[in-house]
């Protein structure tokens, strides 16, 4: 397999906040960042909208139309997407995530609680791992 240099024009940038903050929200799943990236890919700067139909999004997203529609609704609920109709065509406008960390946690206190919970779990796991390693070392040296 031959590897070539990466072509930056073939990539869609995903905002940092989606990867490191929004995933702390109760309904937000990491895979929704992919759906957001698809909407950015389809976004037309001149019109200010993306207008793929949900079937097209679902095909690229690898989910059913129902799941895709549910995930679009969650993106909208969290202020990452605006949707409207032009006749019978649904138009999407991806919106910028909240960049300021303090503002994000002020608007979504459940996310801060989840971050603290995950940090606690991580510390417990690190301690357990260190204890296990120390126990193994004692057994080997005895």
Secondary structure, DSSP 8 states (H G I E B T S, - for coil): -------GGG-----HHHHHTGGGSSS--TTHHHHHHHHHHH-BTTTTBB---HHHHHHHHTS-HHHHHHHHHHHHHTTSEEEEEETTEEEEEE------HHHHHHH-HHHHHHHHHHHHHHHHHHHHHHHHHHHHHHHHH-
